[in-house]
Amino acid sequence: MRYCFWLLHLWFAYLVFHPLVGWGQTSPNKEFALPLHGEWRIAFGFYAASREALLPDYNDSSWVSISVPGFWNDYEISRGFSGLALYRRTFVLPETAKGKPLYLLLGRINSIDEAYLNGQLIGKTGSMENPADGELRAYLLPDSLIAYGKTNTLAVRVFCKNFDGGIYAGAGPDKKLIGIFTKTAMRAALQQPAVPAPDSIAQIIRRTVEVMDTMLISRQPEAYMSLVSERYFNNGTRYAEQKLFAQAITQRLAGATITYHDFQVYQVSDSLVVADYDSEIKWQNKVSYLGHDERYFQLENGKWLEIGNQSRFFDLEINSAYMRRKVSVGVYLPPSFLQHRRRAYPVLYLLHPQGGTHLLWREIELDRFLDSLISRKQIIEMIVVMPNEHGSYYVNSKDGKRAYENFFLEELPDLVEEDYRAIRQRAARAVAGVSWGGAAALFLALKTEKGQALFSAVGSLMGTLDHRPATQTAIDGGDHSFWNAYMATSLLERSADSTLRATDFFFLTGTQNLFLPSHQAAVRILRRRRVKHTFLTFEGSHDFSFWTAHLDKLFKFHSEVFQRQLRRRS
């Protein structure tokens, strides 16, 4: 059970905005936008670590100019580079930009960043222990640091241990827009609701938020819940869970004070609005929370009630005993989930390629992709669970400190399936992945008796079958033979006939893919052992454009298997 609530951010220190996209210009109501995509200066390694290079008067004339956003591998100067880079860019904010808080929208970055304005840190995301690949970066620009009408300097340090580092994507249809915005202009850029609500409604919502927060601080959770709709659903949290959390959090908030900043209310529809604001909570004269909040309110029977964002595509943070950390997990719920509250669904566990994160699925807008397939009746409704591998390669480390296989097989299904009405039967559960995620799907389903008991189907899209990663000391302890137990052909040879014949297999790869021979070897084993499987090849190699072009085939396969398996058991 998870208890998610806007005050849960008490444990986070940085202002983070959620991904969304288009953009605004300076307007009579003092909205402002200054695009900053295009030419930046960049340096790598030693120069990137220099403290002096963060300062406005630093001479970067000898640095290389590149076009931002883009991956390091997109530039000839940095192709194949991994490590630390420093971006610099100057800009002038006109006097007319004064009057409203301004935000720096940096877009998506791999993996860790620190942003400086005129030599002062204004925000950072990610750490060596918890890199933040693909997260959207947006930071408040402190007004005291801005030199209006003069030259200002932005410096952004980026660290990535892989070759796909960089400030690589922005907002807008072409994902190129980064820049400085007022809140409303930024929401327009991110394709969030950006039409201000009428003043009369905005005042009611502001007062409602204040009253609700006061009720929590004064230990009145029942009064607080009287302003929460029974249809409340916010990033996976339902009304009953919100009620339990409100009861628990009031004990921690007693005596606190809350201050609101840049409080705006935007119209979603005639009866739905969203409050977007920054808040500061002080407890015993110390700031215990400083962050960004979004809360949705709906007009029900003449009363504005908090209803949550009603999102069917959201992230969870799961405390894992096996991983000894919080594990990020994305969840997609099918279109009928919120309307048919007794209906249960099959579930597909989907694994991202190694080197990325579960946020990849958000970047490719997997929710819209699946909604479209379902609306066109090309697949049945299903739940999709997308865990982050957090640099684990989806395996148990040799020293036992990080046991991802155990997390995936022992903890994850119990933590998500009951909460989201998954059909808890082997016939209604499958695992699939892309690239190394495809290889991982195979070994997670076959390597242990637990995996064999959980999954009725395995899908590998462009899988790196029989690939032994370069030595990863934190995982394999420097013993390259560690990876032998995870090789696809060995797993298929070792598995019992009864296990293989109880499982449906799907393989799809490119005719120019380096791993085509390993696919062919795996298929030969399945044919020899008379195991049902699907093996498809198409023109192409091992790249993003290939697997995204054929992702629908993976879901269609699993949809057909779910339908067949569930009919057989009905």
Secondary structure in CASP SS format (residue, H / E / C, confidence):
PFRMAT SS
TARGET T0000
AUTHOR 0000-0000-0000
METHOD secondary structure of the structure
MODEL  1
M C 1.00
R C 1.00
Y C 1.00
C C 1.00
F C 1.00
W H 1.00
L H 1.00
L H 1.00
H H 1.00
L H 1.00
W H 1.00
F C 1.00
A C 1.00
Y C 1.00
L C 1.00
V C 1.00
F C 1.00
H C 1.00
P C 1.00
L C 1.00
V C 1.00
G C 1.00
W C 1.00
G C 1.00
Q C 1.00
T C 1.00
S C 1.00
P C 1.00
N C 1.00
K C 1.00
E C 1.00
F C 1.00
A E 1.00
L E 1.00
P E 1.00
L C 1.00
H C 1.00
G E 1.00
E E 1.00
W E 1.00
R E 1.00
I E 1.00
A E 1.00
F E 1.00
G C 1.00
F C 1.00
Y H 1.00
A H 1.00
A H 1.00
S C 1.00
R C 1.00
E H 1.00
A H 1.00
L H 1.00
L C 1.00
P C 1.00
D C 1.00
Y C 1.00
N C 1.00
D C 1.00
S C 1.00
S C 1.00
W C 1.00
V E 1.00
S E 1.00
I E 1.00
S E 1.00
V E 1.00
P C 1.00
G C 1.00
F C 1.00
W H 1.00
N H 1.00
D H 1.00
Y C 1.00
E H 1.00
I H 1.00
S H 1.00
R C 1.00
G C 1.00
F C 1.00
S C 1.00
G E 1.00
L E 1.00
A E 1.00
L E 1.00
Y E 1.00
R E 1.00
R E 1.00
T E 1.00
F E 1.00
V E 1.00
L E 1.00
P C 1.00
E H 1.00
T H 1.00
A H 1.00
K C 1.00
G C 1.00
K C 1.00
P C 1.00
L E 1.00
Y E 1.00
L E 1.00
L E 1.00
L E 1.00
G E 1.00
R E 1.00
I E 1.00
N E 1.00
S C 1.00
I E 1.00
D E 1.00
E E 1.00
A E 1.00
Y E 1.00
L E 1.00
N C 1.00
G C 1.00
Q E 1.00
L E 1.00
I E 1.00
G E 1.00
K E 1.00
T E 1.00
G C 1.00
S C 1.00
M C 1.00
E C 1.00
N C 1.00
P C 1.00
A C 1.00
D C 1.00
G C 1.00
E C 1.00
L E 1.00
R E 1.00
A E 1.00
Y E 1.00
L E 1.00
L E 1.00
P C 1.00
D H 1.00
S H 1.00
L H 1.00
I C 1.00
A C 1.00
Y E 1.00
G C 1.00
K C 1.00
T E 1.00
N E 1.00
T E 1.00
L E 1.00
A E 1.00
V E 1.00
R E 1.00
V E 1.00
F E 1.00
C E 1.00
K C 1.00
N C 1.00
F C 1.00
D C 1.00
G C 1.00
G E 1.00
I E 1.00
Y E 1.00
A E 1.00
G C 1.00
A E 1.00
G C 1.00
P C 1.00
D C 1.00
K C 1.00
K C 1.00
L E 1.00
I C 1.00
G E 1.00
I E 1.00
F E 1.00
T C 1.00
K H 1.00
T H 1.00
A H 1.00
M H 1.00
R H 1.00
A H 1.00
A H 1.00
L C 1.00
Q C 1.00
Q C 1.00
P C 1.00
A C 1.00
V C 1.00
P E 1.00
A C 1.00
P C 1.00
D H 1.00
S H 1.00
I H 1.00
A H 1.00
Q H 1.00
I H 1.00
I H 1.00
R H 1.00
R H 1.00
T H 1.00
V H 1.00
E H 1.00
V H 1.00
M H 1.00
D H 1.00
T H 1.00
M H 1.00
L H 1.00
I H 1.00
S C 1.00
R C 1.00
Q C 1.00
P H 1.00
E H 1.00
A H 1.00
Y H 1.00
M H 1.00
S C 1.00
L C 1.00
V E 1.00
S C 1.00
E C 1.00
R C 1.00
Y C 1.00
F E 1.00
N E 1.00
N C 1.00
G C 1.00
T E 1.00
R E 1.00
Y H 1.00
A H 1.00
E H 1.00
Q H 1.00
K H 1.00
L H 1.00
F H 1.00
A H 1.00
Q H 1.00
A H 1.00
I H 1.00
T H 1.00
Q H 1.00
R H 1.00
L H 1.00
A C 1.00
G C 1.00
A C 1.00
T E 1.00
I E 1.00
T E 1.00
Y E 1.00
H E 1.00
D E 1.00
F E 1.00
Q E 1.00
V E 1.00
Y E 1.00
Q E 1.00
V E 1.00
S E 1.00
D C 1.00
S C 1.00
L E 1.00
V E 1.00
V E 1.00
A E 1.00
D E 1.00
Y E 1.00
D E 1.00
S E 1.00
E E 1.00
I E 1.00
K E 1.00
W E 1.00
Q C 1.00
N C 1.00
K E 1.00
V E 1.00
S E 1.00
Y E 1.00
L E 1.00
G E 1.00
H E 1.00
D E 1.00
E E 1.00
R E 1.00
Y E 1.00
F E 1.00
Q E 1.00
L E 1.00
E E 1.00
N C 1.00
G C 1.00
K E 1.00
W E 1.00
L E 1.00
E E 1.00
I C 1.00
G C 1.00
N C 1.00
Q C 1.00
S C 1.00
R C 1.00
F E 1.00
F E 1.00
D E 1.00
L E 1.00
E E 1.00
I E 1.00
N E 1.00
S E 1.00
A C 1.00
Y C 1.00
M C 1.00
R C 1.00
R E 1.00
K E 1.00
V E 1.00
S E 1.00
V E 1.00
G E 1.00
V E 1.00
Y E 1.00
L C 1.00
P C 1.00
P C 1.00
S C 1.00
F C 1.00
L C 1.00
Q C 1.00
H C 1.00
R C 1.00
R C 1.00
R C 1.00
A C 1.00
Y E 1.00
P C 1.00
V E 1.00
L E 1.00
Y E 1.00
L E 1.00
L E 1.00
H C 1.00
P C 1.00
Q C 1.00
G C 1.00
G C 1.00
T C 1.00
H C 1.00
L C 1.00
L H 1.00
W H 1.00
R H 1.00
E H 1.00
I C 1.00
E C 1.00
L H 1.00
D H 1.00
R H 1.00
F H 1.00
L H 1.00
D H 1.00
S H 1.00
L H 1.00
I H 1.00
S H 1.00
R C 1.00
K C 1.00
Q C 1.00
I C 1.00
I C 1.00
E C 1.00
M C 1.00
I E 1.00
V E 1.00
V E 1.00
M E 1.00
P E 1.00
N C 1.00
E C 1.00
H C 1.00
G C 1.00
S C 1.00
Y C 1.00
Y C 1.00
V C 1.00
N E 1.00
S C 1.00
K C 1.00
D C 1.00
G C 1.00
K C 1.00
R C 1.00
A E 1.00
Y H 1.00
E H 1.00
N H 1.00
F H 1.00
F H 1.00
L H 1.00
E H 1.00
E H 1.00
L H 1.00
P H 1.00
D H 1.00
L H 1.00
V H 1.00
E C 1.00
E C 1.00
D C 1.00
Y C 1.00
R C 1.00
A E 1.00
I C 1.00
R C 1.00
Q C 1.00
R H 1.00
A H 1.00
A H 1.00
R E 1.00
A E 1.00
V E 1.00
A E 1.00
G E 1.00
V E 1.00
S C 1.00
W H 1.00
G H 1.00
G H 1.00
A H 1.00
A H 1.00
A H 1.00
L H 1.00
F H 1.00
L H 1.00
A H 1.00
L H 1.00
K C 1.00
T C 1.00
E H 1.00
K H 1.00
G H 1.00
Q H 1.00
A H 1.00
L H 1.00
F C 1.00
S C 1.00
A E 1.00
V E 1.00
G E 1.00
S E 1.00
L E 1.00
M C 1.00
G C 1.00
T C 1.00
L C 1.00
D C 1.00
H C 1.00
R C 1.00
P C 1.00
A C 1.00
T C 1.00
Q C 1.00
T H 1.00
A H 1.00
I H 1.00
D H 1.00
G C 1.00
G C 1.00
D C 1.00
H H 1.00
S H 1.00
F H 1.00
W H 1.00
N H 1.00
A H 1.00
Y H 1.00
M C 1.00
A H 1.00
T H 1.00
S H 1.00
L H 1.00
L H 1.00
E H 1.00
R H 1.00
S C 1.00
A C 1.00
D H 1.00
S H 1.00
T H 1.00
L H 1.00
R H 1.00
A C 1.00
T C 1.00
D E 1.00
F E 1.00
F E 1.00
F E 1.00
L E 1.00
T E 1.00
G E 1.00
T C 1.00
Q C 1.00
N C 1.00
L C 1.00
F C 1.00
L H 1.00
P H 1.00
S H 1.00
H H 1.00
Q H 1.00
A H 1.00
A H 1.00
V H 1.00
R H 1.00
I H 1.00
L H 1.00
R H 1.00
R H 1.00
R C 1.00
R C 1.00
V C 1.00
K C 1.00
H E 1.00
T E 1.00
F E 1.00
L E 1.00
T E 1.00
F E 1.00
E C 1.00
G C 1.00
S C 1.00
H C 1.00
D C 1.00
F H 1.00
S H 1.00
F H 1.00
W H 1.00
T H 1.00
A H 1.00
H C 1.00
L H 1.00
D H 1.00
K H 1.00
L H 1.00
F H 1.00
K H 1.00
F H 1.00
H H 1.00
S H 1.00
E H 1.00
V H 1.00
F H 1.00
Q H 1.00
R H 1.00
Q H 1.00
L H 1.00
R H 1.00
R H 1.00
R H 1.00
S C 1.00
END
